[in-house]
């Protein structure tokens, strides 16, 4: 006979499995097949399919035409809602930087082992960079990711760097150089992405912690064709705003 306790335990198990699936999808920016999810969470494919179906009905995951599964719009909305206060407090800074530089300014938050893109003020240049809210970016090849890593303690930053470099399979990434770059940012340098994440786009950025301990990064992506020319101006403006935010109470 099934008891009330059995029902409760079964419910807890389903929630735990659903959370494992959501975490696996959160680590895969391009989505996963049902078979890939099953291997990652060590569950039968039929169980994964059933749970994914339930999550999909709530908008927490979405299935692409090719059959891949990724985080859905509702989970992105929930994530953004929890960050809304800090995002709103930082928006005037984004607007001032965009006005002073004429360039697009991005805001991202460290979300597990990725940077989650949550806000943007589009610049006035005809040739400019624009990303989509809800996109997730790697840590070691982006200005916002490197800046966020520098806000972590050395051991945690090193763990994330090593994990990303090893799993990316990118042989051009030098682990020692990357860790040295993070240390330089920790000592006051701006974070820089020089055609590392996307060919033809470079960026400067900095990061800060809010009073909840969440790490936010402000970055200015620029077409590489004008990045070198703008470096002195971008360095002065971003450094000034970084110091101004650091001098204020946490957002």
N, C-alpha and C positions, 0 to 999 in steps of 0.2 A: 504494500500500500504506500502511495506517495504522500508524504507529510508536508506540512507547511514549511518546515525547515529545509526539506529537499528542494521545494520550489525556490526558496530564497537562495540556497547555494547554487542552483542552476542559473538563476538570474545573475548572480555575482560573477559566475564563470563566463556567461555570455558577454557581460560588460567588459570583463578583463580581456577577453579575446577580441572584442571590437576595438578596444583601446590599443591592443597590440597591432591590429591591422592599420589603424589610423596613424600610429607612430611609423610603421613601415612605409606607408604612403608619403608621410611627411618628409622622409629622408630621400625620397625618389622624385626629383623635380619633373621627370618626364613620364611618370606613371608606371604601373606594373600590371602584368597579366595576372589572372587568377592563380595560375600555376606558380608564378614568381612569388606572389604573396604567400601562398601555402608553404613554400619552402622557407621563406623568411620567418614566418611565425610558427612553423612546425605544426601545422594543422592539416587535416584532410581537405582536398580541394572542394569537396561537396559542402563541408562546414564553412569554408571561406566564402563560397558562392552564396550560401544562405545569409551569412552575416552581411556581406557586401550588398545584397539585395535590400536588406532592412535599412542599412545606412544610406543607400541610394534613395530610398523612398522619403527619407528625411532631409535630403539635400546635402548630407555630410560627405558623400563621395559621388563622383560622376563617372560614367563609362563612355569612353570615346568610341568613334565609329570602328576603329581597328580592334576594339575589345579591351584596350588598356583601361585601367582604373586609376583615378587620381583623386586628390582631395576636392570636395565639391564646394560650391559657392557659399553654402551655409556655414561651413567650418571656417572659411576665410572671413565671413562676416562676423562670426563670433570672436575670432582672433583679433580683428580690427577693433571691435567694440571694447575689448579689454585694454586696448592701447589708446583709446580715443582721447583721454584727458591730456596725456603727454603730447600726442600728435597735435592737438589744438594749441597747446602752449608753445610748441616749437614752430608752428606755421608762420608766425610773423618773422622769425629769423630766416626761414626759407625764402619768404617774400623779399626781405631786405637784401639777402645775398643775390637773388635773381635780378633784382633791380640794379644792384651795384655792378654785377658782372655781365648782365645781359644774357646769361646762360641758364640752362635748365638746372634745377636743384632737386635732388632726391632725398627722401627720408626712408630709412629702413630700420628694422628692429631685429636683433639677434633672436632667432627662433630655433632652438636646438642646435643643429650643426649647419644651419643656413641663415642667410639674411632674407627677411620677408619685407618686400617693398610695400610701404603703406601710404605714402603721400608723395606728391610732386608739384612743383611750381614750374611751369614751362617757360623757357626763356624766349627772348624776342628775336633771336637769330633765325634766318631762313633755313640754314643748315644746322639742325639741332638733334639731340638724342631724346627719345621718348620711350619709356618702358610702361608696362601695364601694372596697375595696382594688383597685388596678390602674387606677383612673380617672386620666385625664390632664387637667390644667387649664392654661389659658393663663397667661401671665406678667404681663401689664399690667393685668389686671382682678381679680387675686386678691392677698390679703395674702401668701400664701406665695411667689407668683411675684415680686412686687415686692421682697420681702425677699431672695430669691435673686439677683435682678438687682443689688442693691446690694452683693453679695459679689464680683461680677465687676469687672474693670477697666472704666473708663469707655467705652472704644472698643467692647468686646465687648457691654456692656450696651446701649449706644446702637444697635448693629447689630441686636440681638434685638428691642429696642423698636420700632425703625423697621419691621423686617420684619413684626412682628405687627400693628402699627397699620395698615400699608398693605394687608396681605392680608385683614384682618378686614372691611374695608369699613365699619367703624363710624365714622360721621362725628362722633359725640359725643366721641370720644377726641381730646384735644388733645396733640399730640406734645411740645410745649414743656413743658406742665404735667406730663406723665408723667415726662419726664426730670428735671424739677425735684423731683418727688416722690421719685424714686430717689436723687437727691443728698441730700435731707433724711434719708432712711433711712440712707444711707452715713455721715451725720454723727451718727447716734445715735437718730433717731426710730424708733418702731415702724412697721411697714408696716400699712396699713389698706385694707380693702375695704369701702366704704360702698354696699351694694346694687349693686355694679358687675358682679359675675359672675352673681349670682342675686338677683333682686328679692325683698326680704324677709329676706335674710341678709347680715349684716355680719361683719367679722372683724378681729382684730389678729394680727400675727405677727412673727417674727424668724428669721434664718437664720445658719448657721455652716458652716465648712468642716471636713471631717475630715482626717486625715493623708494621705489619698490625693488630696486636692484636690476631692473631691465636695462638693456644696453641699446641705445639708439645711435644711428650713424647718419650724418649729413654729408652728402657728396655732390660734387659738381662734375658730371660727365661732359666731355667736350670732344668734338671731332678731332682726331689726332693731327689733322692738317693745320690747325691753329693752336694746338695745345702748348707747344714750346714757346710760341710768341706770347701767350697769355700767362705763362707760369708765374712771373713776378707779381702780376696783378692778383691772380688767384691765391697765391701764397699769402699776400698781405691781407686780403679780405677774409679768407677763411681762418687764418691765424687770429685775427682780431675778433671775429665772432666766436671762435672757440674759447678765447680768453674771457670774453664777456659772459658767456654761458657758464663757464667754470666759476666765475666770481659771484654768480647768483645762487640763491637756494636751489636745491634740486627741483627740476620741473615735476 
